[in-house]
Amino acid sequence: MNYDIIGDIHGCHDSLTALLQKLDYQLIDDIYQHRDRKAVFLGDFVDRGPHQFEVIETARAMIEAGHAYAVMGNHEFNAIAYATPDPDDNGFLRAHTERNTRNHQAFLDAMLDHPERYADTIDWFRTLPLWLDLGDIRIIHACWDRDVIAQIQQHYSEDGRINETLLRAASNPKCWEHEAIETLLKGKEIRLSDGASFKDSGGIKRHYMRIRWWDSNATTYKKAFVGPPAALSHIEDDPIEGDHLIEYGHHEVPLFIGHYWMQGTPTPLTQNIACVDYSIARRDGKLCAYRWDGETDLDTKKYVCVSRLEP
């Protein structure tokens, strides 16, 4: 089977349908499909963009009809936790703080007058696995950490689906499950040296940074940093002590990730790892797919993209 791996969509339905059409998917019986290929969605269907439900409706129809696969993104996990009551404090597993609500507002607004649709969508999010191993390729939203995956398989589920117990544990910063899900859905994170900090794209002060876990040359904080380019001046070029990288050997099958808000010309991260998130939530972003046809060495020419169409 050949696959089209599609990056984070974030409510940008016009861009999604344009990309599917560019990939030669046909709308038959209200479902986009291709006679020879399947789409694979990398998660983060929701938040930020103007057409939340339309994106879910299109992708879900493809998945349920057998024309696509999908994994969970951190925004789907957050949506589930935001909607799930916390029995310990009469609140919710993801607190309804001003910041959490603001980051989730586009989805909440879309569902405001549709409580049954909202509940059904959250239930559907729960069916999305944390990862997919399709034999010839692997799919995860942010980071393929085999040790974390093995822990979840041992204690919770072989196929990476989140049950109620895992959801509650992963929502508690004191539990190992919290860091595990953070790693898989947001990426590997380390603390900056000597109390250093930077402000993320939302203006939040950060003392921890996401890292280029796949990059064997990322031996200093500056080289390892993943985040807004403007923050680089606040990141020291000191060597990183300890084992902060994750090994994904060149002999392993191609791995596709999203999440990282890449910019510029799409190109694989390594010989066999490609990020397909090129910042569609930004006004100057694009929605990308990697058109995989069985190759073990990934190729820049296999990216197919459309510029953001949403206003």
C-alpha positions as CSV (number, residue, x, y, z in Angstrom):
1,M,0.0,0.0,0.0
2,N,1.2,3.5,-0.8
3,Y,0.4,6.3,1.6
4,D,-0.1,10.1,1.6
5,I,1.0,11.3,5.1
6,I,-0.7,14.6,5.9
7,G,0.5,17.0,8.5
8,D,-1.4,19.0,11.2
9,I,-4.5,20.6,9.9
10,H,-5.7,22.8,12.8
11,G,-9.2,23.6,11.4
12,C,-8.1,24.7,8.0
13,H,-10.6,22.8,5.9
14,D,-10.2,24.8,2.6
15,S,-6.5,24.0,2.6
16,L,-7.3,20.3,3.4
17,T,-9.6,19.8,0.5
18,A,-7.2,21.7,-1.8
19,L,-4.4,19.3,-0.8
20,L,-6.6,16.2,-1.2
21,Q,-7.5,17.4,-4.7
22,K,-3.9,18.1,-5.5
23,L,-3.1,14.5,-4.4
24,D,-5.8,13.2,-6.8
25,Y,-8.4,12.2,-4.2
26,Q,-11.9,12.1,-5.6
27,L,-15.0,13.1,-3.7
28,I,-17.3,10.1,-4.1
29,D,-20.5,9.8,-2.0
30,D,-19.2,12.7,0.1
31,I,-16.0,10.9,1.0
32,Y,-12.5,11.7,-0.3
33,Q,-10.8,8.6,-1.6
34,H,-8.1,7.4,-3.9
35,R,-8.3,4.1,-5.8
36,D,-4.6,3.2,-5.2
37,R,-3.6,5.0,-2.0
38,K,-4.6,5.8,1.6
39,A,-4.1,9.0,3.5
40,V,-2.6,9.0,7.0
41,F,-3.4,12.0,9.3
42,L,-0.8,13.0,11.9
43,G,-3.3,14.4,14.4
44,D,-4.0,18.0,15.5
45,F,-7.2,18.3,13.5
46,V,-8.5,21.0,15.7
47,D,-7.9,24.4,17.3
48,R,-6.7,27.7,15.7
49,G,-8.4,27.5,12.2
50,P,-11.9,28.6,11.2
51,H,-13.5,25.3,10.2
52,Q,-13.1,22.9,13.1
53,F,-16.0,20.6,12.5
54,E,-15.6,20.5,8.8
55,V,-12.1,19.1,9.1
56,I,-13.2,16.5,11.6
57,E,-16.2,15.5,9.4
58,T,-13.9,15.1,6.3
59,A,-11.1,13.2,8.0
60,R,-13.4,11.0,10.1
61,A,-15.5,10.0,7.0
62,M,-12.3,8.9,5.2
63,I,-11.1,7.0,8.2
64,E,-14.3,5.2,8.9
65,A,-14.7,4.3,5.3
66,G,-11.3,2.7,5.2
67,H,-9.6,5.3,3.0
68,A,-7.4,6.8,5.7
69,Y,-5.6,6.2,9.1
70,A,-4.9,8.7,11.8
71,V,-3.0,9.1,15.1
72,M,-3.8,11.4,18.0
73,G,-2.2,14.8,18.3
74,N,-1.6,16.7,21.5
75,H,-4.6,18.9,20.6
76,E,-6.9,15.9,20.5
77,F,-5.5,14.7,23.9
78,N,-6.0,18.1,25.4
79,A,-9.6,18.3,24.1
80,I,-10.4,14.9,25.7
81,A,-8.8,16.0,29.0
82,Y,-10.6,19.4,28.9
83,A,-13.9,17.7,28.5
84,T,-13.4,14.9,31.1
85,P,-14.4,15.6,34.7
86,D,-11.7,15.1,37.4
87,P,-13.3,13.1,40.2
88,D,-10.7,14.2,42.6
89,D,-11.4,17.9,42.6
90,N,-14.7,18.5,40.9
91,G,-12.9,20.1,38.0
92,F,-11.6,18.7,34.8
93,L,-8.5,16.6,33.9
94,R,-7.3,19.7,31.9
95,A,-8.1,22.7,34.0
96,H,-10.4,25.3,32.5
97,T,-7.9,28.1,33.0
98,E,-7.9,31.3,31.0
99,R,-4.8,30.1,29.0
100,N,-6.1,26.6,28.4
101,T,-9.5,27.9,27.3
102,R,-7.9,30.5,25.0
103,N,-5.8,27.9,23.3
104,H,-8.8,25.7,22.7
105,Q,-11.3,28.5,21.9
106,A,-11.8,27.8,18.2
107,F,-12.9,24.3,18.9
108,L,-15.1,25.3,21.8
109,D,-16.8,28.0,19.8
110,A,-17.5,25.5,16.9
111,M,-19.2,23.1,19.3
112,L,-20.9,25.7,21.5
113,D,-24.4,25.1,20.2
114,H,-24.0,21.4,19.5
115,P,-23.5,19.5,22.8
116,E,-24.3,16.1,21.2
117,R,-21.8,16.7,18.4
118,Y,-19.2,17.8,20.9
119,A,-19.7,14.7,23.0
120,D,-19.6,12.5,19.9
121,T,-16.4,14.2,18.7
122,I,-14.6,13.7,22.0
123,D,-15.6,10.1,22.0
124,W,-14.2,9.8,18.5
125,F,-10.9,11.4,19.6
126,R,-10.6,8.7,22.2
127,T,-10.5,6.0,19.4
128,L,-7.3,7.5,17.8
129,P,-4.1,5.6,18.7
130,L,-1.0,7.3,19.9
131,W,1.1,5.6,17.2
132,L,0.8,3.5,14.1
133,D,3.2,0.8,13.0
134,L,2.1,-0.1,9.5
135,G,5.0,-2.4,8.9
136,D,6.8,-0.5,6.2
137,I,6.3,2.9,7.9
138,R,5.7,4.3,11.3
139,I,3.5,7.2,12.3
140,I,3.5,9.3,15.5
141,H,2.6,12.9,16.3
142,A,5.9,14.1,17.8
143,C,8.4,11.5,19.0
144,W,9.0,7.8,18.5
145,D,10.4,6.8,21.9
146,R,10.4,3.0,21.9
147,D,11.0,2.8,25.6
148,V,7.9,4.9,26.3
149,I,5.9,3.0,23.8
150,A,6.9,-0.3,25.4
151,Q,5.9,1.0,28.8
152,I,2.4,1.9,27.6
153,Q,2.1,-1.4,25.8
154,Q,3.1,-3.3,29.0
155,H,0.8,-1.4,31.4
156,Y,-2.1,-0.2,29.2
157,S,-2.7,-1.1,25.6
158,E,-0.8,-2.9,22.8
159,D,-2.2,-0.7,20.1
160,G,-1.6,2.6,21.8
161,R,-5.2,3.6,22.4
162,I,-6.0,5.6,25.6
163,N,-8.3,4.2,28.1
164,E,-9.8,6.0,31.1
165,T,-7.0,4.9,33.5
166,L,-4.2,6.1,31.2
167,L,-6.0,9.4,30.5
168,R,-6.3,10.2,34.2
169,A,-2.7,9.2,35.0
170,A,-1.4,11.1,32.0
171,S,-3.2,14.2,33.2
172,N,-1.3,14.1,36.6
173,P,2.2,15.6,36.4
174,K,3.2,13.4,39.3
175,C,2.7,10.2,37.3
176,W,5.2,8.7,34.8
177,E,2.4,8.5,32.3
178,H,2.2,12.3,32.2
179,E,5.8,12.6,30.9
180,A,5.3,9.6,28.6
181,I,2.3,11.1,26.8
182,E,4.1,14.5,26.7
183,T,7.0,12.9,25.0
184,L,5.0,11.1,22.4
185,L,2.6,13.9,21.6
186,K,4.8,17.0,22.2
187,G,8.4,15.8,21.8
188,K,11.4,15.3,24.1
189,E,12.1,18.1,26.5
190,I,15.0,19.1,28.7
191,R,15.6,21.8,31.2
192,L,17.7,24.8,30.2
193,S,21.0,25.3,32.0
194,D,21.7,27.7,34.8
195,G,18.1,28.9,35.1
196,A,17.9,30.2,31.6
197,S,14.5,30.8,29.9
198,F,12.9,32.0,26.7
199,K,9.4,33.1,25.6
200,D,7.5,30.7,23.4
201,S,5.3,31.8,20.4
202,G,2.4,32.5,22.9
203,G,4.6,34.7,25.1
204,I,4.8,32.1,27.9
205,K,8.2,32.1,29.8
206,R,9.8,28.6,29.4
207,H,12.6,27.0,31.4
208,Y,12.4,23.7,29.5
209,M,12.9,23.4,25.7
210,R,11.8,20.9,23.1
211,I,14.8,19.3,21.4
212,R,15.8,17.8,18.0
213,W,15.7,14.3,19.5
214,W,16.4,12.8,16.0
215,D,19.6,14.8,15.4
216,S,22.9,13.2,16.4
217,N,24.6,16.6,15.9
218,A,22.4,18.3,18.5
219,T,25.0,18.2,21.2
220,T,24.5,21.8,22.5
221,Y,21.4,23.6,23.8
222,K,21.4,25.9,20.8
223,K,21.8,23.1,18.2
224,A,19.2,21.0,19.9
225,F,16.6,23.7,20.3
226,V,13.2,23.4,18.6
227,G,11.0,26.5,18.9
228,P,10.5,30.1,17.7
229,P,13.6,31.4,15.9
230,A,13.5,34.7,17.8
231,A,14.2,32.7,21.0
232,L,17.5,31.4,19.8
233,S,19.4,34.4,21.1
234,H,18.3,33.3,24.6
235,I,19.6,29.8,24.2
236,E,23.2,29.1,25.2
237,D,25.5,27.1,23.0
238,D,26.8,25.1,26.0
239,P,27.2,21.3,25.7
240,I,24.3,19.2,26.9
241,E,25.2,16.7,29.6
242,G,23.5,13.3,29.8
243,D,21.7,11.1,27.3
244,H,19.1,13.5,25.8
245,L,18.7,12.1,22.3
246,I,16.6,9.2,21.1
247,E,18.1,6.6,18.8
248,Y,16.2,5.9,15.6
249,G,18.6,3.9,13.4
250,H,19.1,4.5,9.7
251,H,18.2,0.8,9.1
252,E,14.7,1.3,10.6
253,V,11.6,1.9,8.5
254,P,10.6,5.5,7.6
255,L,9.0,7.5,10.4
256,F,6.7,10.4,9.9
257,I,5.9,13.0,12.5
258,G,4.0,16.3,12.7
259,H,3.8,18.9,15.5
260,Y,7.0,21.0,15.0
261,W,5.7,24.0,13.1
262,M,8.5,23.7,10.5
263,Q,9.1,26.6,8.0
264,G,10.9,26.9,4.7
265,T,11.2,24.3,2.0
266,P,9.9,20.9,3.2
267,T,12.7,18.4,3.5
268,P,13.2,15.2,5.5
269,L,14.9,15.5,8.9
270,T,17.1,12.5,8.3
271,Q,17.4,9.7,5.8
272,N,14.3,8.0,7.2
273,I,12.5,10.6,9.4
274,A,10.3,13.3,7.9
275,C,8.2,16.0,9.6
276,V,5.1,16.9,7.6
277,D,3.9,19.9,9.8
278,Y,4.7,23.2,8.0
279,S,2.7,25.6,10.1
280,I,-0.7,25.8,8.4
281,A,-2.0,27.6,11.5
282,R,0.3,30.6,10.5
283,R,-1.0,33.0,7.9
284,D,2.1,32.3,5.8
285,G,2.0,28.5,6.5
286,K,1.2,25.6,4.2
287,L,-0.4,22.2,4.5
288,C,1.8,19.4,3.4
289,A,1.7,15.7,2.7
290,Y,4.5,13.3,2.0
291,R,3.7,11.0,-0.9
292,W,5.3,7.7,0.1
293,D,5.7,5.0,-2.5
294,G,7.8,2.4,-0.8
295,E,11.1,4.1,-0.6
296,T,13.4,3.6,2.4
297,D,15.4,6.8,1.8
298,L,13.0,9.7,2.0
299,D,13.1,12.4,-0.7
300,T,12.4,16.1,-0.6
301,K,10.7,15.8,-4.0
302,K,8.0,13.6,-2.5
303,Y,6.4,16.5,-0.5
304,V,3.2,17.9,-1.9
305,C,2.0,21.2,-0.4
306,V,-0.7,23.9,-0.7
307,S,-0.4,27.4,0.7
308,R,-2.9,28.3,3.4
309,L,-6.3,29.3,1.8
310,E,-8.1,30.5,5.0
311,P,-8.2,34.2,5.6
